[in-house]
Amino acid sequence: MTTPEEPRVRCTQCDRKLETASVTIGYMESSFQVDLLRCPKCGQVFIPEDLALGKMAEVEKQLEDK
């Protein structure tokens, strides 16, 4: 899994710089460990648009087709 680029994104709730962290994403009784940007204080995860509309959409479609 590739690591996201160094962010210029801040948490809107905590106003802290997001950090790369390993998070678990769940969908249809499946879970996946991925490195994403997350707020170190509140844990809110940032999913970039290209990931949400690209790779994640492909995985969702594959899981739904099963």
C-alpha positions as CSV (number, residue, x, y, z in Angstrom):
1,M,0.0,0.0,0.0
2,T,1.4,3.4,-0.9
3,T,1.6,6.2,1.7
4,P,-0.3,9.4,0.9
5,E,1.7,12.5,0.1
6,E,2.7,14.9,2.9
7,P,-0.6,16.7,3.7
8,R,-1.5,20.3,3.8
9,V,-4.8,19.2,5.2
10,R,-5.9,20.1,8.8
11,C,-8.7,18.7,10.9
12,T,-11.6,21.1,10.7
13,Q,-12.7,20.1,14.2
14,C,-9.3,20.2,16.0
15,D,-7.3,22.4,13.7
16,R,-4.4,20.0,13.8
17,K,-2.2,18.7,10.9
18,L,-3.3,15.3,9.7
19,E,-0.7,12.5,10.0
20,T,-0.4,9.2,8.1
21,A,-1.7,6.3,10.1
22,S,-2.8,2.7,9.6
23,V,-6.6,2.6,9.7
24,T,-9.1,-0.2,9.2
25,I,-11.8,0.3,6.6
26,G,-14.8,-2.0,6.7
27,Y,-17.3,-2.7,4.0
28,M,-19.9,-5.5,3.6
29,E,-18.4,-7.7,6.3
30,S,-14.8,-7.2,5.0
31,S,-12.1,-5.1,6.5
32,F,-8.9,-3.7,5.1
33,Q,-5.8,-2.1,6.7
34,V,-4.7,1.0,4.7
35,D,-2.5,4.0,5.4
36,L,-4.5,7.2,5.3
37,L,-4.4,10.7,6.8
38,R,-5.9,10.9,10.3
39,C,-6.2,13.6,13.0
40,P,-3.9,12.7,15.9
41,K,-6.3,14.2,18.4
42,C,-9.9,13.1,17.4
43,G,-9.1,10.3,14.9
44,Q,-11.1,11.7,12.0
45,V,-9.8,10.1,8.8
46,F,-9.4,12.0,5.5
47,I,-10.0,9.9,2.3
48,P,-8.8,11.8,-0.8
49,E,-11.2,12.1,-3.7
50,D,-9.1,10.1,-6.1
51,L,-9.0,7.2,-3.7
52,A,-12.7,7.3,-2.9
53,L,-13.8,7.5,-6.5
54,G,-11.0,5.2,-7.9
55,K,-9.6,2.3,-6.0
56,M,-12.3,2.2,-3.2
57,A,-15.1,2.3,-5.8
58,E,-13.5,-0.6,-7.6
59,V,-13.2,-2.7,-4.4
60,E,-16.9,-1.9,-3.5
61,K,-18.1,-3.0,-6.9
62,Q,-16.1,-6.3,-6.6
63,L,-17.5,-7.0,-3.2
64,E,-21.0,-6.3,-4.2
65,D,-20.7,-8.6,-7.3
66,K,-19.8,-11.6,-5.0
